[in-house]
């Protein structure tokens, strides 16, 4: 499974590609940051994020895109920028028919470090260890993008089985109701 992890942001949008399957060693295929100038017009910044993500999709051809789920913060402006960059990542993937998964920060931290309250340094250290890197990716947005991809690789099999079970249950529900009388 090849996953592009996206840690959304307008100034720094972390991107990282990891390949592998749960239970086996994972391989980092690329990591970086799409940057936009803070003083640029919002529309131009969003286009720059889109172009950067499109380049990553072209180069690495992921099967899935894992994006950090936007969560409430005290700074509404930061939340808005994060949500906008997140939407751009989802749009780029959807345009290509690539499935998108959203993972919360605490879910990613728990998957990678064992604790949903881990700090940035702990996430960076575990990403370094799990991917057998010489040093933690910099900046932290890049390490977070890799952590998102790792989280998805490890959690996707269980999530897929759950979705299949729900779909099967929904498909069987109309048949079960036919035998009932009102």
Secondary structure as UniProt FT lines:
FT   STRAND          2..7
FT   STRAND          12..19
FT   TURN            22..23
FT   STRAND          27..35
FT   TURN            38..39
FT   HELIX           42..60
FT   STRAND          64..68
FT   HELIX           76..95
FT   TURN            96..97
FT   STRAND          99..103
FT   HELIX           105..113
FT   TURN            116..117
FT   HELIX           120..130
FT   TURN            131..132
FT   HELIX           140..178
//
